[in-house]
Amino acid sequence: MNNKDTTLAESKPAPAKPLPSADDPFNARFWDGLRQGRLMLQTCMDCHVPRFPASRHCPHCHSELCDWLAVDGHGVLESFCTFHKAYWPGFAADVPYSVVQVRMTNGVRFYSNLVGVDTPDIQIGMQVQAVFERVEGSDVTLLKFKPNAQGAT
Amino acid sequence: MNASQLRASVVGVGNTRYATMPELDAYDLGLWALKDALEDAGLDFSDIDGLILNRIPDYQRFAELCGINPAYTLTTPGHGRFSGICIQTAAAVLQAGLAKTVALVYGNNGKSAGARYGGESDNYGSGGAGLWFPYGMTSPGAFHALMWQRHMAMYGTRPEQLAKVSMAFRHHASLNPQAVMRKTFDLDAYLEARFICEPLRLLDYCLINDGGVAMIMTLADRARDLRQTPVHLAAFAQRSQFVDSTFPPEDFWREPMAQAGAETFAKAGISHADVDALMVYDNFSPTVMFSLEGFGYCPVGESGSFVQDGRLKLGGQFPTNTSGGHLSESYMQGWGLNVEAVRQLRGNCGERQVPGAEFVHYMAAAPVISSILYTNHEQ
């Protein structure tokens, strides 16, 4: 969070950032999982390929059979970019901020943010692991990533 | 008819001004461009028996406004990749005998209508975009910024090399009276331009404007009898990369581009060295680099050194986007580039003419890959 001007922040609450759509029953289990500190992914019960976002049919084998399984939170940082323009007022105080593109060990990919690392220290190829970050003033938890302490590979 | 008579040909091209024109909607802009293209071809509205629209919302209303009842009608969404798709579809419609004279019409009032490519209205690629808004991820520009960052990390390409793309196109725009941005800039000015989504700067982004573009196509045997020097589609091909396309492709769309490029060159019976000018879809400048590699103009990972010494500039080996392209003429979603290909092959480009141009290659890198090779050769 920024702490540029706490006086201003106290007198006038910062505009909210966008939150996941509440009207998205397909992905509800994903967000429920994050709230409980677990990474849950819809997984095909026929070909066992996990997927996100959720969908009725498996894009791989087209089966409708699926379940939500807790998965390993490890991945690799494929790329990142740094926003200097705020597309929502809620991000105005954050620019420049970085978005990362992560590929999990199971192949599923996410856009997210890297916590605890300044932009100049972000490296493509870094090993990362999932962290669960509660959005203040809401019941939403976001999937973020931090460098993997054991990330030697 | 023999094979060369069965080729599809462009017999008329037209466009509006490119500017902010709040008094005109997409129908007005499309109709303006269509009148211009018909005049260019020496044809009348009543000659149109095939109508292919792009970005204009309603085909019925548009045809009603034109006062025509075409035999064949198609409308397509306002995504830039659809210019290539529409042109290839028009060729197929002509070759199947569904129509004899196809009008392709594009109208875009995005500037005045306040079209936004990032933020709440972002639906680039999939309806899933909203899932990434909480992380601040949005816009096609960011998608390409992620790709370019990765390209730099993998191959050592540098900002000073990418700069040469938008610098060359701006130079071309300075020779094109209808280009929106005509003031040239140097490397320092490029590097000093503000970041929008780093590593991409303002000068790596296309220019949103209002405008319209139209093309008239027939088969080659009919084209010969019309007003203009016909420009033929020597060959064309299309591929896609939709699997996992919510995220940037691992290979920068290289595989589908390689396939489309190989098919195009094989059908046309020519090689890269025979191509006189390139029209490369430039929504963002890195797309040009990915295209040069994917379509085989340079080896994988070497687009940086390939462009750095002026190869893309007029007078260079492959003059590219001689109109200024999306980066400097105007973002007309591929249509302006295809029209420029036709004008080059007719020799109509004045100061920016590529002398003796015989083959021009239009290529677009996106989840739909298009490759169209235009020629003025009669055989």
Chai-1 contact restraints between the chains, C-beta under 6 A:
chainA,res_idxA,chainB,res_idxB,connection_type,confidence,min_distance_angstrom,max_distance_angstrom,comment,restraint_id
A,P18,B,F133,contact,1.0,0.0,6.0,A-B,restraint_1
A,P18,B,P134,contact,1.0,0.0,6.0,A-B,restraint_2
A,L19,B,P134,contact,1.0,0.0,6.0,A-B,restraint_3
A,P20,B,P134,contact,1.0,0.0,6.0,A-B,restraint_4
A,S21,B,G130,contact,1.0,0.0,6.0,A-B,restraint_5
A,P53,B,G128,contact,1.0,0.0,6.0,A-B,restraint_6
A,P53,B,L131,contact,1.0,0.0,6.0,A-B,restraint_7
A,S79,B,L146,contact,1.0,0.0,6.0,A-B,restraint_8
A,S79,B,Q149,contact,1.0,0.0,6.0,A-B,restraint_9
A,S79,B,R150,contact,1.0,0.0,6.0,A-B,restraint_10
A,C81,B,A142,contact,1.0,0.0,6.0,A-B,restraint_11
A,C81,B,A145,contact,1.0,0.0,6.0,A-B,restraint_12
A,C81,B,L146,contact,1.0,0.0,6.0,A-B,restraint_13
A,C81,B,Q149,contact,1.0,0.0,6.0,A-B,restraint_14
A,C81,B,C197,contact,1.0,0.0,6.0,A-B,restraint_15
A,T82,B,E198,contact,1.0,0.0,6.0,A-B,restraint_16
A,F83,B,G136,contact,1.0,0.0,6.0,A-B,restraint_17
A,F83,B,C197,contact,1.0,0.0,6.0,A-B,restraint_18
A,H84,B,F195,contact,1.0,0.0,6.0,A-B,restraint_19
A,K85,B,I196,contact,1.0,0.0,6.0,A-B,restraint_20
A,Y87,B,G118,contact,1.0,0.0,6.0,A-B,restraint_21
A,Y87,B,G119,contact,1.0,0.0,6.0,A-B,restraint_22
A,Y87,B,T138,contact,1.0,0.0,6.0,A-B,restraint_23
A,F91,B,G136,contact,1.0,0.0,6.0,A-B,restraint_24
A,Y97,B,G136,contact,1.0,0.0,6.0,A-B,restraint_25
A,V99,B,Y135,contact,1.0,0.0,6.0,A-B,restraint_26
A,V99,B,G136,contact,1.0,0.0,6.0,A-B,restraint_27
A,V99,B,M137,contact,1.0,0.0,6.0,A-B,restraint_28
A,Q101,B,L146,contact,1.0,0.0,6.0,A-B,restraint_29
A,R109,B,F247,contact,1.0,0.0,6.0,A-B,restraint_30
A,Y111,B,W132,contact,1.0,0.0,6.0,A-B,restraint_31
A,Y111,B,Y135,contact,1.0,0.0,6.0,A-B,restraint_32
A,Y111,B,M137,contact,1.0,0.0,6.0,A-B,restraint_33
A,S112,B,Y135,contact,1.0,0.0,6.0,A-B,restraint_34
A,N113,B,Y135,contact,1.0,0.0,6.0,A-B,restraint_35
A,I124,B,A153,contact,1.0,0.0,6.0,A-B,restraint_36
A,L142,B,P134,contact,1.0,0.0,6.0,A-B,restraint_37
